[in-house]
Amino acid sequence: MSYRNNNYKEDYVRRHNINSKRPSNVTVIPREKEYVENTIKRFMRKVKKSGIADEFRKRRFFEKPSIKKRRKSKQREARLRKLQAKGQI
């Protein structure tokens, strides 16, 4: 008798986000007669837009759940204050 449930593989995929819609890698193919500097700039732009660098910086050190919760609540309050200052709320 097996102790694992039948959906073990599906649970693993769901927990580890293997089949995510967002790709985890960024590729840039150099265009014809394009300078290397421009190719690097396009690559850096794509990395910034995808948020890979921010995610790396965020995950570099472990953040306790309580501190993460506190940080998110402070961000939420700042966002609300900003909207109130604009008069949208």
MARBA-3410 file (N, C-alpha, C, O; in Angstrom, 1 decimal):
89
0.8,-1.2,0.0,0.0,0.0,0.0,0.9,1.2,0.0,1.9,1.3,0.7 ~ 0.5,2.2,-0.8,1.3,3.4,-0.9,0.8,4.5,0.0,-0.5,4.6,0.1 ~ 1.7,5.2,0.6,1.2,6.3,1.5,1.0,7.6,0.7,0.3,8.5,1.2 ~ 1.6,7.7,-0.4,1.5,8.9,-1.2,0.1,8.9,-1.9,-0.4,7.9,-2.2 ~ -0.4,10.1,-2.1,-1.6,10.2,-2.9,-1.3,10.0,-4.4,-0.2,10.1,-4.8
-2.3,9.8,-5.2,-2.2,9.5,-6.6,-1.7,10.7,-7.3,-1.2,10.6,-8.4 ~ -2.0,11.9,-6.8,-1.7,13.2,-7.5,-0.4,13.7,-7.1,-0.2,15.0,-7.1 ~ 0.6,12.9,-6.6,1.8,13.4,-6.1,2.6,14.3,-7.1,3.1,15.3,-6.8 ~ 2.6,13.8,-8.4,3.4,14.6,-9.4,2.7,15.9,-9.7,3.4,16.9,-9.8 ~ 1.4,15.9,-9.7,0.6,17.2,-9.9,0.9,18.1,-8.8,1.0,19.3,-9.0
0.9,17.6,-7.6,1.1,18.4,-6.4,2.5,19.0,-6.4,2.7,20.2,-6.1 ~ 3.5,18.2,-6.8,4.9,18.7,-6.9,5.0,19.8,-7.9,5.7,20.8,-7.7 ~ 4.4,19.6,-9.1,4.4,20.6,-10.2,3.8,21.9,-9.7,4.3,23.0,-10.0 ~ 2.6,21.8,-9.0,1.9,23.0,-8.6,2.7,23.7,-7.5,2.8,24.9,-7.5 ~ 3.3,23.0,-6.6,4.1,23.6,-5.5,5.4,24.3,-6.0,5.7,25.4,-5.5
6.0,23.7,-6.9,7.3,24.2,-7.4,7.2,25.0,-8.6,8.2,25.5,-9.2 ~ 6.0,25.3,-9.1,5.7,26.2,-10.2,6.6,25.8,-11.4,7.2,26.7,-12.0 ~ 6.6,24.6,-11.8,7.4,24.1,-12.9,6.8,24.6,-14.3,7.6,25.0,-15.1 ~ 5.5,24.5,-14.4,4.9,24.9,-15.7,4.3,26.3,-15.6,3.2,26.5,-16.0 ~ 5.2,27.2,-15.2,4.7,28.6,-15.1,4.6,29.2,-16.5,5.3,28.8,-17.4
3.7,30.2,-16.7,3.6,30.8,-18.0,4.8,31.7,-18.3,5.1,31.9,-19.4 ~ 5.4,32.3,-17.2,6.5,33.2,-17.4,7.8,32.4,-17.6,8.1,31.6,-16.7 ~ 8.6,32.6,-18.7,9.8,31.9,-18.8,10.8,32.3,-17.8,10.8,33.5,-17.4 ~ 11.7,31.4,-17.4,12.7,31.8,-16.4,14.0,32.2,-17.0,14.9,32.7,-16.3 ~ 14.1,32.2,-18.3,15.3,32.6,-19.0,15.0,33.7,-20.0,13.9,33.8,-20.5
16.0,34.6,-20.2,15.8,35.7,-21.2,16.8,35.4,-22.3,18.0,35.2,-22.0 ~ 16.4,35.5,-23.5,17.3,35.3,-24.6,17.2,36.5,-25.5,16.2,37.1,-25.7 ~ 18.4,36.8,-26.1,18.5,37.9,-27.0,19.3,37.4,-28.2,20.4,37.0,-28.0 ~ 18.7,37.5,-29.4,19.4,37.1,-30.6,20.0,38.3,-31.3,19.2,39.2,-31.6 ~ 21.3,38.4,-31.5,21.9,39.6,-32.1,21.3,39.8,-33.5,21.2,38.9,-34.3
20.9,41.0,-33.8,20.4,41.3,-35.1,21.6,41.5,-36.1,22.7,41.6,-35.7 ~ 21.2,41.5,-37.4,22.2,41.6,-38.4,22.8,43.0,-38.3,22.1,44.0,-38.3 ~ 24.2,43.1,-38.3,24.9,44.4,-38.3,24.6,45.2,-37.0,24.6,46.4,-37.1 ~ 24.3,44.5,-35.9,24.1,45.2,-34.7,25.3,45.2,-33.8,26.0,44.2,-33.7 ~ 25.6,46.3,-33.2,26.7,46.4,-32.3,26.5,45.6,-31.1,25.4,45.4,-30.6
27.6,45.1,-30.5,27.5,44.2,-29.3,26.9,45.0,-28.1,26.1,44.5,-27.3 ~ 27.3,46.3,-28.0,26.8,47.1,-26.9,25.2,47.2,-26.9,24.6,47.1,-25.9 ~ 24.7,47.4,-28.2,23.2,47.4,-28.3,22.6,46.1,-27.9,21.5,46.1,-27.3 ~ 23.2,45.0,-28.3,22.6,43.7,-27.9,22.6,43.6,-26.4,21.7,43.1,-25.8 ~ 23.7,44.0,-25.7,23.8,43.9,-24.3,22.7,44.8,-23.6,22.1,44.4,-22.7
22.5,46.0,-24.2,21.5,46.9,-23.7,20.1,46.3,-23.8,19.3,46.3,-22.8 ~ 19.8,45.6,-24.9,18.5,45.0,-25.1,18.3,43.9,-24.1,17.3,43.7,-23.5 ~ 19.4,43.1,-23.9,19.4,42.0,-22.9,19.1,42.6,-21.5,18.3,42.0,-20.8 ~ 19.8,43.6,-21.1,19.6,44.2,-19.8,18.2,44.7,-19.6,17.6,44.6,-18.5 ~ 17.7,45.3,-20.7,16.3,45.8,-20.6,15.3,44.7,-20.4,14.4,44.8,-19.6
15.5,43.6,-21.1,14.6,42.4,-20.9,14.7,41.9,-19.5,13.7,41.5,-18.9 ~ 15.9,41.8,-19.0,16.1,41.3,-17.6,15.4,42.2,-16.6,14.7,41.7,-15.7 ~ 15.5,43.5,-16.8,14.8,44.4,-15.8,13.3,44.3,-16.0,12.6,44.2,-15.0 ~ 12.8,44.2,-17.2,11.4,44.1,-17.4,10.8,42.8,-16.9,9.7,42.8,-16.3 ~ 11.6,41.7,-17.0,11.1,40.4,-16.5,11.2,40.3,-15.0,10.5,39.5,-14.3
12.0,41.2,-14.3,12.1,41.2,-12.9,13.0,40.1,-12.3,13.0,39.8,-11.1 ~ 13.9,39.6,-13.1,14.8,38.5,-12.7,15.8,39.1,-11.7,16.1,38.5,-10.6 ~ 16.4,40.2,-12.0,17.4,40.8,-11.1,16.7,41.2,-9.7,17.3,41.0,-8.7 ~ 15.5,41.8,-9.7,14.9,42.1,-8.5,14.6,40.9,-7.7,14.8,40.9,-6.4 ~ 14.1,39.8,-8.3,13.9,38.6,-7.6,15.1,38.0,-7.0,15.1,37.5,-5.9
16.2,38.1,-7.8,17.5,37.6,-7.2,17.9,38.4,-6.0,18.3,37.8,-5.0 ~ 17.8,39.7,-6.1,18.2,40.5,-4.9,17.3,40.2,-3.7,17.8,40.2,-2.6 ~ 16.0,40.0,-4.0,15.1,39.7,-2.9,15.4,38.4,-2.2,15.2,38.2,-1.0 ~ 15.8,37.4,-3.0,16.0,36.0,-2.5,17.4,35.8,-2.1,17.7,34.7,-1.7 ~ 18.3,36.8,-2.1,19.7,36.6,-1.8,19.8,36.2,-0.4,20.7,35.3,-0.1
19.1,36.8,0.5,19.1,36.4,1.9,17.7,36.0,2.4,16.7,36.4,1.8 ~ 17.6,35.1,3.3,16.4,34.6,3.8,15.7,35.8,4.6,16.3,36.5,5.3 ~ 14.4,35.9,4.3,13.6,36.9,5.0,12.5,36.2,5.8,11.7,35.4,5.2 ~ 12.5,36.5,7.1,11.5,35.8,8.0,10.1,36.2,7.5,9.9,37.3,7.1 ~ 9.1,35.3,7.6,7.8,35.6,7.2,7.2,36.8,7.9,6.4,37.6,7.3
7.5,37.0,9.2,7.0,38.2,9.9,7.6,39.5,9.3,6.8,40.5,9.2 ~ 8.8,39.5,9.0,9.4,40.7,8.4,8.9,40.9,7.0,8.6,42.1,6.6 ~ 8.6,39.9,6.2,8.1,40.0,4.9,6.7,40.6,5.0,6.3,41.5,4.2 ~ 5.9,40.1,6.0,4.5,40.6,6.2,4.6,42.1,6.5,3.8,42.9,6.0 ~ 5.5,42.5,7.4,5.7,43.9,7.8,6.0,44.8,6.7,5.5,45.9,6.5
7.0,44.3,5.8,7.4,45.0,4.6,6.3,45.3,3.7,6.1,46.4,3.1 ~ 5.5,44.2,3.5,4.3,44.3,2.5,3.3,45.3,3.1,2.7,46.0,2.3 ~ 3.0,45.3,4.4,2.0,46.2,4.9,2.5,47.6,4.8,1.7,48.5,4.6 ~ 3.8,47.9,5.0,4.4,49.2,4.9,4.2,49.7,3.4,3.9,50.9,3.2 ~ 4.5,48.8,2.5,4.4,49.2,1.1,2.9,49.5,0.8,2.6,50.4,0.0
2.0,48.7,1.3,0.6,48.9,1.1,0.1,50.3,1.6,-0.6,51.1,1.0 ~ 0.6,50.6,2.9,0.3,51.9,3.5,0.8,53.1,2.7,0.2,54.1,2.5 ~ 2.1,52.9,2.2,2.7,54.0,1.4,1.9,54.2,0.1,1.7,55.3,-0.4 ~ 1.5,53.1,-0.5,0.7,53.2,-1.8,-0.6,53.9,-1.5,-1.1,54.7,-2.3 ~ -1.3,53.6,-0.4,-2.5,54.2,-0.1,-2.3,55.7,0.2,-3.1,56.6,-0.2
-1.3,56.1,1.0,-1.0,57.5,1.2,-0.7,58.2,-0.1,-1.2,59.4,-0.2 ~ -0.1,57.6,-1.0,0.2,58.3,-2.3,-1.1,58.5,-3.1,-1.3,59.6,-3.7 ~ -2.0,57.5,-3.0,-3.3,57.7,-3.7,-4.1,58.7,-3.1,-4.8,59.5,-3.7 ~ -4.1,58.8,-1.7,-4.8,59.8,-1.0,-4.3,61.2,-1.3,-5.1,62.2,-1.4 ~ -3.0,61.3,-1.4,-2.4,62.6,-1.8,-2.8,63.1,-3.1,-3.0,64.3,-3.4
-3.0,62.1,-4.0,-3.4,62.5,-5.4,-4.9,62.8,-5.4,-5.4,63.4,-6.3 ~ -5.6,62.3,-4.4,-7.1,62.6,-4.3,-7.9,61.5,-5.1,-9.0,61.8,-5.4 ~ -7.3,60.3,-5.3,-8.0,59.3,-6.0,-8.9,58.4,-5.0,-9.8,57.7,-5.5 ~ -8.6,58.5,-3.8,-9.4,57.7,-2.8,-10.3,58.7,-2.0,-11.1,58.2,-1.2
END
